[in-house]
Amino acid sequence: MWPDNRVFDLFGVELPIVQAPMAGAVLSEMVVAVSEAGGLGSLPCALLNFEQARGELEVIRQRTSRPINVNFFCHQQPPGDPAREIRWRRRLDAYYVELGLESNGAAPDSNRAPFDDKMCDLVAEFHPEVVSFHFGLPDKNLLARVRRAGAKIISSATTVEEARWLEDQGCDAIIAQGFEAGGHSGMFLNRDVSTQIGTMALVPQVVDAVMVPVIAAGGIADARGIVAAFALGAAAVQIGTAYLLCPESKITSIHRQALRKSKDNQTVVTNVFTGRPARGIVNRLIREVGPMSDDAPEFPLAAATLLPLRSKSETAGSTDFTPLWSGQAAPLSRELPAGQLTKQLAEEAREKLRSIRIWSVG
């Protein structure tokens, strides 16, 4: 029934649906549910330390024997920029005063760590069927270790140039991430967010440029989006925001409520939460400081200074300083268990594909 069957052999899955690895929102419960349903469940490790990631992988391997994806950030840690960090603190001072916080205290460290030898040990120990990366790829030695562990390697591309680069480095499949996608843009060869293009324009150009399977991502939340991605030449889809309202999602109640109320024009790309472009629902911080700020330190350093503000405001039920990551198709989301959503999306897409074939033959 599916137009392109390559991902079934490549990943060992039954359905061409990859659950996006959304750091902070996804843990073992959702991964197991999606994989058991026949899709590819993805564990994001960007916000997990070694012991946390190991614990989640232990749970996953105990609860499912189906293929899984483990995802890592592979950014370069930026050098310190004291002048910029001071500017960032001064820019946020008024908020600290408003919330009764000490603005001169030491900021917590950012816990977004790039893929390293220790995390690679986890790959060697648990042998995930797929390992995905965001912001390019790690160094060749780490990549070789991942390959020796038996994992298929995929990463995100936001341009044709990035897709070709990833294929040249040996990626087994490429995620073509359009501008509509929620959370962090995977761009890594060019940091100019104004040049990013949408999924409908990106996917067919990437399909034409590479030989490996292409996974469409960005703005896909229902069967219509899945069928459209296949029509553009994709072999599978990666879906993120549509899973955020599932009961297995670990987002806060205020984030969940914001998603329920979100409209098509209420998300923007901003760097004020982490220092790197990411799409989320507009809130007070974005309106007053961003969306893009030259004062925000390089990723991931901007997040640390915001943590006290976020913690204090969330306790009061406010979203003023919370990153409400969301793609542009949030209003299409349904509140279903992750496994049921995966199966329902696949079946609805199959029905549409059958209808198209019948119509074209008739």
C-alpha positions as CSV (number, residue, x, y, z in Angstrom):
1,M,0.0,0.0,0.0
2,W,2.8,2.4,0.7
3,P,4.5,4.3,-2.2
4,D,8.0,3.7,-0.9
5,N,8.9,0.6,1.2
6,R,12.6,1.3,1.9
7,V,12.2,2.4,5.5
8,F,10.5,-0.9,6.4
9,D,13.6,-2.8,5.5
10,L,16.0,-0.1,6.8
11,F,14.5,0.4,10.2
12,G,12.5,-2.8,10.6
13,V,9.2,-1.0,11.3
14,E,5.7,-1.7,10.1
15,L,4.5,1.8,9.6
16,P,6.3,4.8,7.9
17,I,5.9,7.0,10.9
18,V,8.7,8.3,13.0
19,Q,7.7,9.9,16.3
20,A,9.9,13.0,16.6
21,P,12.4,13.0,19.5
22,M,11.2,16.0,21.4
23,A,13.5,16.7,24.4
24,G,11.6,17.4,27.6
25,A,8.4,16.0,26.2
26,V,9.2,12.4,25.5
27,L,10.5,9.6,27.7
28,S,10.3,5.8,27.6
29,E,6.5,5.6,27.9
30,M,5.8,7.2,24.5
31,V,8.7,5.5,22.8
32,V,7.4,2.1,23.8
33,A,3.8,3.0,22.8
34,V,4.8,4.2,19.3
35,S,7.2,1.3,18.6
36,E,4.6,-1.3,19.8
37,A,2.1,0.3,17.4
38,G,4.5,-0.3,14.5
39,G,6.1,3.1,14.1
40,L,9.5,4.2,15.2
41,G,9.5,5.5,18.7
42,S,12.3,8.0,19.4
43,L,14.0,8.7,22.8
44,P,15.5,12.3,22.9
45,C,18.6,12.4,25.1
46,A,19.6,16.0,24.7
47,L,18.2,16.9,28.2
48,L,19.1,13.6,29.9
49,N,22.4,12.9,31.7
50,F,24.1,9.6,31.3
51,E,22.3,7.8,34.2
52,Q,18.9,9.2,33.1
53,A,19.4,8.1,29.5
54,R,20.5,4.7,30.7
55,G,17.5,4.3,32.9
56,E,15.1,5.2,30.1
57,L,16.8,2.8,27.7
58,E,16.6,0.0,30.2
59,V,12.8,0.5,30.6
60,I,12.4,0.6,26.8
61,R,14.3,-2.6,26.2
62,Q,12.3,-4.3,29.0
63,R,8.9,-3.3,27.5
64,T,9.4,-3.7,23.8
65,S,11.6,-5.7,21.4
66,R,10.5,-3.4,18.5
67,P,12.9,-1.1,16.7
68,I,13.7,2.3,18.5
69,N,15.5,5.5,17.6
70,V,17.8,7.3,20.1
71,N,18.4,10.9,19.4
72,F,21.3,13.2,20.3
73,F,22.3,16.8,19.8
74,C,25.7,17.2,18.2
75,H,26.3,20.9,18.5
76,Q,29.7,22.5,19.4
77,Q,29.9,24.0,22.9
78,P,30.5,27.7,22.4
79,P,33.4,29.6,24.0
80,G,32.5,31.9,26.8
81,D,31.4,35.4,25.9
82,P,31.3,37.4,29.2
83,A,30.3,40.6,27.6
84,R,27.3,39.0,25.8
85,E,26.3,37.1,28.9
86,I,26.3,40.3,30.9
87,R,24.1,42.0,28.3
88,W,21.7,39.1,28.5
89,R,21.5,39.3,32.2
90,R,20.9,43.1,32.1
91,R,18.2,42.5,29.5
92,L,16.4,40.2,31.9
93,D,17.0,42.2,35.1
94,A,13.6,43.8,35.1
95,Y,11.9,40.4,35.1
96,Y,14.1,39.2,38.0
97,V,13.0,42.3,40.0
98,E,9.4,41.7,39.1
99,L,9.4,38.1,40.3
100,G,11.5,38.9,43.4
101,L,14.5,37.0,42.3
102,E,18.2,37.7,42.9
103,S,19.6,38.7,39.4
104,N,23.3,38.6,40.4
105,G,23.3,35.0,41.6
106,A,25.1,32.3,39.6
107,A,23.0,31.0,36.8
108,P,22.5,27.2,36.6
109,D,24.5,25.4,34.0
110,S,22.7,24.5,30.8
111,N,22.0,20.7,30.6
112,R,22.0,20.4,26.9
113,A,25.2,18.4,26.2
114,P,26.3,17.3,22.8
115,F,26.9,13.6,21.9
116,D,30.1,12.3,23.4
117,D,32.0,9.1,24.1
118,K,30.0,8.4,27.3
119,M,26.7,8.6,25.5
120,C,28.2,6.5,22.7
121,D,28.8,3.8,25.3
122,L,25.0,3.7,25.7
123,V,24.6,3.1,22.0
124,A,27.1,0.3,22.2
125,E,25.4,-1.2,25.2
126,F,21.7,-1.0,24.1
127,H,22.1,-1.4,20.3
128,P,19.2,0.9,19.2
129,E,18.2,0.1,15.7
130,V,18.4,3.8,14.7
131,V,20.4,6.7,16.0
132,S,19.5,10.2,14.9
133,F,21.3,13.5,15.3
134,H,20.3,17.1,15.3
135,F,22.5,20.0,14.2
136,G,24.6,17.8,11.8
137,L,26.7,14.9,12.8
138,P,29.3,14.1,15.5
139,D,32.9,13.6,14.7
140,K,33.9,10.6,12.5
141,N,35.3,8.5,15.3
142,L,32.0,8.7,17.2
143,L,30.0,8.1,14.0
144,A,32.1,5.0,13.3
145,R,31.4,3.6,16.8
146,V,27.6,4.1,16.3
147,R,27.9,2.3,13.0
148,R,29.8,-0.6,14.6
149,A,27.0,-0.9,17.1
150,G,24.7,-1.8,14.3
151,A,22.6,1.3,14.2
152,K,21.2,3.0,11.1
153,I,22.2,6.7,11.2
154,I,19.9,9.6,10.3
155,S,20.0,13.3,10.7
156,S,18.0,16.5,9.9
157,A,18.6,18.7,6.9
158,T,16.9,22.0,6.3
159,T,18.5,22.6,2.9
160,V,19.5,20.6,-0.1
161,E,23.1,21.4,0.7
162,E,22.8,19.9,4.2
163,A,21.1,16.8,2.8
164,R,23.9,16.2,0.3
165,W,26.5,16.7,3.1
166,L,24.7,14.2,5.3
167,E,24.5,11.6,2.5
168,D,28.2,12.1,1.8
169,Q,29.0,11.4,5.5
170,G,27.2,8.1,5.2
171,C,23.7,8.8,6.6
172,D,21.2,5.9,5.9
173,A,18.2,8.3,5.6
174,I,17.7,12.0,5.8
175,I,15.0,14.0,7.7
176,A,14.0,16.9,5.5
177,Q,12.9,19.4,8.1
178,G,10.7,22.2,6.9
179,F,10.3,25.7,8.4
180,E,6.9,24.7,9.8
181,A,8.4,22.2,12.3
182,G,8.2,22.9,16.1
183,G,11.2,23.1,18.4
184,H,14.8,23.6,17.2
185,S,15.6,23.9,13.6
186,G,18.3,21.4,12.6
187,M,20.1,23.9,10.4
188,F,23.9,23.5,10.7
189,L,25.7,24.7,7.6
190,N,23.9,28.0,7.5
191,R,22.6,29.8,10.6
192,D,20.5,32.4,8.7
193,V,17.0,31.4,9.7
194,S,15.5,33.7,7.1
195,T,16.6,31.4,4.4
196,Q,14.8,28.3,5.7
197,I,12.1,26.9,3.4
198,G,8.9,25.0,4.0
199,T,8.3,21.3,3.8
200,M,6.4,21.3,0.5
201,A,9.3,23.0,-1.2
202,L,12.1,21.2,0.6
203,V,11.1,17.6,0.4
204,P,11.0,17.1,-3.4
205,Q,14.2,19.0,-3.8
206,V,16.0,16.8,-1.3
207,V,14.4,13.7,-2.8
208,D,15.9,14.7,-6.2
209,A,19.3,15.5,-4.7
210,V,20.0,12.3,-2.7
211,M,19.7,8.5,-3.2
212,V,18.9,7.6,0.4
213,P,15.3,7.6,1.7
214,V,13.9,11.0,2.8
215,I,11.7,11.4,5.9
216,A,9.5,14.5,5.6
217,A,9.1,16.6,8.8
218,G,7.4,19.9,9.6
219,G,3.7,20.7,9.6
220,I,2.5,17.1,9.3
221,A,-0.2,16.2,11.8
222,D,-2.8,14.2,10.0
223,A,-3.4,11.8,7.1
224,R,-3.5,14.6,4.6
225,G,0.0,15.7,5.5
226,I,1.3,12.1,5.3
227,V,-0.2,11.5,1.9
228,A,1.1,14.9,0.7
229,A,4.6,13.9,1.9
230,F,4.5,10.6,-0.1
231,A,3.3,12.5,-3.1
232,L,6.4,14.7,-2.8
233,G,8.7,11.6,-2.8
234,A,9.2,11.0,0.9
235,A,9.6,7.4,2.1
236,A,8.3,8.2,5.6
237,V,7.2,11.1,7.9
238,Q,8.4,12.4,11.2
239,I,5.6,13.8,13.4
240,G,6.2,15.8,16.5
241,T,3.6,18.4,17.7
242,A,0.7,16.0,17.1
243,Y,2.1,13.7,19.8
244,L,2.4,16.5,22.4
245,L,-1.2,16.2,23.5
246,C,-0.9,12.4,24.0
247,P,-1.2,11.3,27.7
248,E,2.3,9.9,27.4
249,S,3.7,13.4,26.7
250,K,5.7,14.9,29.6
251,I,5.0,18.6,28.8
252,T,3.6,20.8,31.6
253,S,-0.1,21.4,32.0
254,I,0.4,25.0,31.0
255,H,2.1,24.0,27.8
256,R,-0.7,21.5,27.1
257,Q,-3.3,24.2,27.6
258,A,-1.4,26.6,25.3
259,L,-1.4,23.9,22.6
260,R,-5.1,23.4,22.9
261,K,-5.7,27.1,22.3
262,S,-3.1,27.6,19.7
263,K,-4.0,28.9,16.2
264,D,-2.3,28.6,12.9
265,N,-0.6,32.1,13.2
266,Q,0.5,32.0,16.8
267,T,4.0,30.4,16.5
268,V,7.2,32.1,15.6
269,V,10.9,31.1,15.2
270,T,12.8,32.5,18.2
271,N,16.3,32.3,19.8
272,V,15.4,33.8,23.2
273,F,15.0,30.6,25.1
274,T,18.2,28.7,24.1
275,G,20.2,30.9,21.8
276,R,19.3,28.9,18.7
277,P,16.3,29.3,16.3
278,A,13.3,27.2,17.4
279,R,9.6,27.4,16.7
280,G,7.2,27.9,19.6
281,I,3.9,29.6,20.6
282,V,4.3,33.3,21.2
283,N,4.4,34.4,24.9
284,R,5.5,37.4,26.8
285,L,9.3,36.8,26.6
286,I,9.1,36.4,22.8
287,R,7.0,39.5,22.4
288,E,9.2,41.7,24.6
289,V,12.7,40.4,24.0
290,G,12.5,38.6,20.6
291,P,11.6,36.8,18.6
292,M,15.3,37.0,17.7
293,S,17.7,38.8,20.0
294,D,21.4,39.6,19.4
295,D,21.8,39.7,23.2
296,A,20.9,36.0,23.6
297,P,24.2,34.0,24.2
298,E,25.0,31.2,21.8
299,F,23.2,27.9,22.1
300,P,22.7,26.4,24.7
301,L,23.9,29.1,27.1
302,A,20.9,31.5,26.8
303,A,18.7,29.0,28.6
304,A,20.6,29.0,31.9
305,T,19.7,32.6,32.9
306,L,16.1,32.0,32.1
307,L,15.7,28.9,34.4
308,P,14.9,30.9,37.6
309,L,12.4,33.0,35.8
310,R,10.7,30.0,34.2
311,S,10.6,28.1,37.5
312,K,9.1,31.0,39.4
313,S,6.5,31.9,36.8
314,E,5.4,28.3,36.1
315,T,4.8,27.8,39.8
316,A,2.3,30.7,39.5
317,G,0.7,29.1,36.5
318,S,2.2,31.6,34.0
319,T,3.7,30.8,30.6
320,D,5.6,34.1,30.4
321,F,9.1,32.5,30.4
322,T,8.3,28.9,29.3
323,P,9.4,27.7,25.8
324,L,6.1,26.4,24.4
325,W,7.6,24.5,21.5
326,S,5.0,23.8,18.7
327,G,4.8,23.4,15.0
328,Q,2.4,25.3,12.8
329,A,-0.1,22.5,12.6
330,A,-0.8,22.2,16.3
331,P,-4.6,22.9,15.8
332,L,-4.8,19.6,13.9
333,S,-3.6,17.6,16.9
334,R,-5.9,15.0,18.6
335,E,-5.7,13.9,22.2
336,L,-5.2,10.2,21.8
337,P,-2.8,7.7,23.4
338,A,0.4,7.6,21.4
339,G,0.0,4.1,20.1
340,Q,-3.6,4.7,19.0
341,L,-2.6,7.9,17.3
342,T,0.1,6.2,15.4
343,K,-2.2,3.4,14.2
344,Q,-5.0,5.8,13.4
345,L,-2.7,8.2,11.4
346,A,-1.4,5.2,9.4
347,E,-4.8,3.8,8.7
348,E,-6.3,7.1,7.7
349,A,-3.3,7.7,5.3
350,R,-3.8,4.2,3.8
351,E,-7.5,5.0,3.2
352,K,-6.6,8.2,1.4
353,L,-4.0,6.5,-0.7
354,R,-6.6,3.8,-1.6
355,S,-9.1,6.5,-2.6
356,I,-6.5,8.2,-4.8
357,R,-5.6,5.0,-6.6
358,I,-9.3,4.1,-7.1
359,W,-10.0,7.6,-8.4
360,S,-7.0,7.6,-10.7
361,V,-7.8,4.2,-12.2
362,G,-11.5,5.1,-12.6
